[in-house]
Amino acid sequence: NLQRFVVDVSGLQKAPQLCVAVFGAPGSSQLPPVPSQARVVICGGGIVGTSVAYHLAKLGWTDVVLLEQGRLGAGTTRLCAGIVSMAKPISIECQMASYSASLYQRLEKETGVKTGYVKTGSLCLAQNQDRLISLKRLASRLKVLGINCSIIKPKEAAKLQPLVNIHDLVGALHLPSDAVVSSPDVNHALAVAAAGHGVQILEQTTVQQVVVEKGHVKAVETDRGSIECDYFVNCAGQWAYELGQASEVKVSVPLHGCEHFYLLTKPLQEPVSPDMPVVIDMDGRIYARPWQGGILSGGLEKNPKPIFTEGRNQLEIQNMQEDWDHFEPILSALLRRMPSLDSAEIHQLVNCPESFTPDMRCLMGETPGVSGYYVLAGMNSSGLTFAGGAGKYLAEWMTYGYPTANVWLLDIKRFGNLQSSRTFLRHRVMEVMPLLYELKVPRWDFQTGRQLRTSPLYDRLDTQGARWMEKHGFERPKYFIPPGKDLLSLDQSKTFYKPDWFDIVGAEVKCCKEAVCVIDMSSFTKFELTSTGDQALELLQHLCANDPDVPVGHIVHTGMLNERGGYENDCSVVRLSKNCFFIISPTDQQVHCWSWIKKHMPNDPHLHLENVSWKYTALNLIGPRAMDVLAELSYVSMTPDHFPSMFCKEMSVGYANGIRVMSMTHTGEPGFMLYIPIEYALHVYNELMSVGQKYGIRNAGYYALRSLRIEKFFAFWGQDLDAFTTPLECGREFRVKFDKDTNFLGREALLQQRQEGVFRRFVMLVLEDHDTELDLWPWWGEPIYRNGQLAGTTTSSAYSYTLERHVCLGFVSPPPDEEGLPKPITPDFINRGDYELDIAGQRYPAKAKLYPFSSLFAQQKRRKEDMELTNLQAEEQK
């Protein structure tokens, strides 16, 4: 049965009569009853919620209920500006946008509902060279994804969009496939399609809380009754945070609302063509699109206005106030860019609230604390652009246990409870909203919400010139400014070229290689897994690809793989005693890794997992003189004979007992990691710096660490490794216990891959004919070409002070065979190709290898020194 209702789109279109199945009697004002049970309940009838419902239905889910507290699509969806653009900063967002555009284009044919889809194309304008460089870098990445785009000159932009004033432009990025749609109509089409596949849609039904039993979703309580269910999806948009906090077990959904304004004009004297390109002028902080013969234009102002800070839960977003004073800078920028609009008649100023997240990326996936509780929210003013693709990925996640693309950058488990503070969110979103249009050069940092988690050494390091970056809320040193340097100019240095910290980091790297350095790495994730019997070992044998059954005191580097053989975690496991293991993981793995281990832990009271990240300060003592410093402080020989590689021993350092000293540095350089109980941290650090003076000790930061690990071809999880990367693809087969009769997670997938062949390989590329002083630097995401054909992309890069060249890490694949199927990759394919790296459209030759260049470099250096010595001896004998 169909019930008719009206959606008011506040001027975006004339309130059409829309028709959606809500399973009520035709013409009846009585609401249909709430079902007593369902397989999945979705909260939120905006475009995100209907997209999830649509894609679940497409994947065969039949018992789906979608609840909307007011009218379908009456929140942000009703007021959305209707632009679908693929010009997004990260690849997964570009992929979602591309899928959304194709979905919205075909929905009309599939449902018979007009969606207002018009392929207008778009122009991203550049007012300066740095912006043009960022657009060129974006264009390179879009072409890798098969998205048509080109960098054009200002005059070409003027031909495509005559309203644009080009006097101050240096170029533009043209995306012909970008489009505009009517978001309420797209929402309606998705709802009609979902209802046609059996989804039950209920309006005027408010979710009050989610009932959780034994850590799993049990039911959803609404104001009209309770629904038992196995899955719940929070697509509540502006109210997703409140809904998470209102549940029986609180769920952290870190987002916050801000007011967002755009202007509607009446038709111009010469009406604007509906297919005229969308204009995005990020330097001017504005966008503009054709609208009913006139223009719709808004922007992202520098001083946004947060809303709903009192946690009130309005039924719908209604009567948001105009604020012409607040909109004035956006209006001025619009008139500078499109001067002919000066005589245009204003139709309306629309106040459309949007929700923003702490890192400008949406929230997607299963929550860490409650099994079966999924979230898709926080679209950062791109809800329409992302809804189609994000709904597809979440539906796949719920169906198969994983999406078909790497969505880690969007995974809600990248955040923890520490990001759910209302004050933090309010301050951060006031920075985030303007940042969406800011020029972001590599290695930029957020300025708000800082100093949330710090090492006990923070103040000590800060007074010694530390410059900080933040990861998972933890302050980490980037590098240390020597006395006498211009601090202000370094802090304000922003460039795609050689950075001002180049020599500073170079000196730190040199010290790591020739003397000794200390890096505070306290942000690392640290867990302890203990048991009364063999339960801890049995769990790790199931989770770890490598064998953790090593003698007490030994360290194992291992991946924790999923059933597909991909890395869910990359960690070091230390066996402290027979039934006690210390697990060290990357900083941003704290929530994800905990969730992964807990998911596979049996319900055994004799098995215990504890997060001890806050209990230990971690100091990385790197360099050939590290053993001298520690030996002097502990009165114990630290030579490899007495303290072999990958070994751990509890020792006294200075006056402090119980220091876990490990012979590894995560860089390939000699040295030790010290895990120090926090109450001893300052004492141990002071002792190290005091005794180390005679050995040339100094502080170093993560930039030096990055350079060292990349030149040694060390892959890091989250940058190089992800849930789709297997050990066989990145040369880590030696860390897989194929010889053991242990059925660890991912074993079958790896055995199959070993038999069928690997279709891509992790490689190291060293740039040639690249001028470090004058040329653009590679950072990450650059396309890799082999013999002129696209072969892959880089995942991380750094300048190698040893090789005096740039080193990039990334994956390459051979082209598919004649039938379009992937081909296994061979060492010959890698070694015999001519490689180039595309940096902002400019290609630079590169050498590719499957092993570290630094070892080759060291061999060549030794040969050269031997030859010089031989020649010298020959000269002396003459």
Disulfide bonds with the S-S distance in Angstrom:
none
